[in-house]
């Protein structure tokens, strides 16, 4: 049985907050944890932490830690994550064309 790569991506992206986190990182390029929380507005720290861990483990988001006091950690899209932006643009175009006509 061959692995369905598209299904794996769809499962990840369909999880709550995944697309939102990726969209904010795409728009802002680099964000710290609290900046992501403020940018998104209604996500809990626990939910954001879980989603970031999954996105990092998939190689979609990069975590950069700096040896400073206080510690500084920044998140950004990897090359793999940046490649997903073409999917976002296609979904947005589809939504504009068909979203209002398609019952969810």
C-alpha positions as a Markdown table, in Angstrom:
| # | Residue | x | y | z |
|---|---|---|---|---|
| 1 | Unk | 0.0 | 0.0 | 0.0 |
| 2 | Unk | 1.5 | 3.3 | -1.0 |
| 3 | Unk | 1.4 | 6.3 | 1.3 |
| 4 | Unk | -0.9 | 9.1 | 0.3 |
| 5 | Unk | 1.2 | 12.2 | 0.8 |
| 6 | Unk | -1.7 | 14.6 | 0.0 |
| 7 | Unk | -3.8 | 13.0 | 2.7 |
| 8 | Unk | -1.0 | 13.5 | 5.3 |
| 9 | Unk | -0.9 | 17.2 | 4.4 |
| 10 | Unk | -4.6 | 17.6 | 4.4 |
| 11 | Unk | -4.8 | 15.9 | 7.8 |
| 12 | Unk | -2.2 | 18.3 | 9.2 |
| 13 | Unk | -3.7 | 21.4 | 7.6 |
| 14 | Unk | -7.2 | 20.5 | 8.7 |
| 15 | Unk | -6.2 | 20.6 | 12.4 |
| 16 | Unk | -7.5 | 23.6 | 14.2 |
| 17 | Unk | -5.2 | 26.6 | 13.9 |
| 18 | Unk | -2.7 | 25.1 | 11.4 |
| 19 | Unk | -3.7 | 27.2 | 8.5 |
| 20 | Unk | -4.0 | 30.3 | 10.7 |
| 21 | Unk | -0.5 | 29.9 | 12.2 |
| 22 | Unk | 1.0 | 29.3 | 8.7 |
| 23 | Unk | -0.9 | 32.3 | 7.2 |
| 24 | Unk | 0.4 | 34.6 | 10.0 |
| 25 | Unk | 4.0 | 33.4 | 9.6 |
| 26 | Unk | 3.7 | 33.8 | 5.8 |
| 27 | Unk | 2.4 | 37.4 | 6.3 |
| 28 | Unk | 4.9 | 38.5 | 9.0 |
| 29 | Unk | 7.9 | 36.3 | 8.0 |
| 30 | Unk | 9.3 | 35.9 | 11.6 |
| 31 | Unk | 7.3 | 35.9 | 14.8 |
| 32 | Unk | 8.0 | 35.1 | 18.5 |
| 33 | Unk | 5.5 | 33.0 | 20.4 |
| 34 | Unk | 3.7 | 35.9 | 22.1 |
| 35 | Unk | 3.7 | 37.8 | 18.9 |
| 36 | Unk | 1.9 | 34.9 | 17.2 |
| 37 | Unk | -0.6 | 34.8 | 20.1 |
| 38 | Unk | -1.3 | 38.5 | 19.7 |
| 39 | Unk | -1.4 | 38.3 | 15.9 |
| 40 | Unk | -3.9 | 35.5 | 15.9 |
| 41 | Unk | -5.9 | 36.9 | 18.8 |
| 42 | Unk | -8.0 | 34.0 | 20.1 |
| 43 | Unk | -5.6 | 31.1 | 20.3 |
| 44 | Unk | -4.6 | 29.7 | 23.6 |
| 45 | Unk | -0.9 | 29.3 | 24.5 |
| 46 | Unk | -1.4 | 25.5 | 24.8 |
| 47 | Unk | -3.0 | 25.2 | 21.4 |
| 48 | Unk | -0.3 | 27.3 | 19.7 |
| 49 | Unk | 2.4 | 25.3 | 21.4 |
| 50 | Unk | 0.9 | 22.0 | 20.2 |
| 51 | Unk | 0.4 | 23.3 | 16.7 |
| 52 | Unk | 3.9 | 24.7 | 16.4 |
| 53 | Unk | 5.4 | 21.4 | 17.7 |
| 54 | Unk | 3.6 | 19.5 | 14.9 |
| 55 | Unk | 4.5 | 22.0 | 12.2 |
| 56 | Unk | 8.1 | 21.9 | 13.3 |
| 57 | Unk | 8.2 | 18.1 | 13.3 |
| 58 | Unk | 6.8 | 18.1 | 9.8 |
| 59 | Unk | 9.5 | 20.5 | 8.7 |
| 60 | Unk | 7.1 | 23.3 | 7.8 |
| 61 | Unk | 8.0 | 25.7 | 10.5 |
| 62 | Unk | 11.5 | 26.5 | 11.8 |
| 63 | Unk | 12.3 | 27.4 | 15.4 |
| 64 | Unk | 15.3 | 29.6 | 16.0 |
| 65 | Unk | 16.6 | 29.9 | 19.6 |
| 66 | Unk | 19.0 | 32.6 | 20.6 |
| 67 | Unk | 21.3 | 32.4 | 23.6 |
| 68 | Unk | 20.3 | 35.7 | 25.1 |
| 69 | Unk | 18.9 | 36.9 | 28.4 |
| 70 | Unk | 16.0 | 36.8 | 28.4 |
| 71 | Unk | 15.8 | 33.9 | 26.0 |
| 72 | Unk | 14.5 | 34.7 | 22.5 |
| 73 | Unk | 12.8 | 32.2 | 20.2 |
| 74 | Unk | 11.5 | 33.0 | 16.8 |
| 75 | Unk | 9.4 | 31.0 | 14.4 |
| 76 | Unk | 9.4 | 31.2 | 10.6 |
| 77 | Unk | 8.4 | 29.1 | 7.6 |
| 78 | Unk | 10.9 | 26.7 | 6.2 |
| 79 | Unk | 11.4 | 26.3 | 2.4 |
| 80 | Unk | 8.8 | 23.5 | 2.6 |
| 81 | Unk | 6.4 | 25.9 | 4.5 |
| 82 | Unk | 6.9 | 28.6 | 1.9 |
| 83 | Unk | 6.0 | 26.1 | -0.8 |
| 84 | Unk | 2.6 | 25.7 | 0.8 |
| 85 | Unk | 1.8 | 29.4 | 0.0 |
| 86 | Unk | 0.9 | 28.4 | -3.5 |
| 87 | Unk | -1.7 | 26.1 | -2.0 |
| 88 | Unk | -3.1 | 28.9 | 0.1 |
| 89 | Unk | -3.4 | 31.1 | -3.0 |
| 90 | Unk | -5.2 | 28.3 | -4.9 |
| 91 | Unk | -7.6 | 27.8 | -1.9 |
| 92 | Unk | -8.3 | 31.5 | -1.7 |
| 93 | Unk | -9.0 | 31.7 | -5.4 |
| 94 | Unk | -11.3 | 28.7 | -5.2 |
| 95 | Unk | -13.1 | 30.2 | -2.2 |
| 96 | Unk | -13.7 | 33.5 | -3.9 |
| 97 | Unk | -15.1 | 31.7 | -6.9 |
| 98 | Unk | -17.0 | 28.9 | -5.3 |
| 99 | Unk | -17.1 | 29.4 | -1.6 |
| 100 | Unk | -20.5 | 31.2 | -1.4 |
| 101 | Unk | -22.1 | 28.6 | -3.7 |
| 102 | Unk | -20.9 | 25.5 | -1.9 |
| 103 | Unk | -22.7 | 24.4 | 1.2 |
| 104 | Unk | -20.4 | 23.4 | 4.1 |
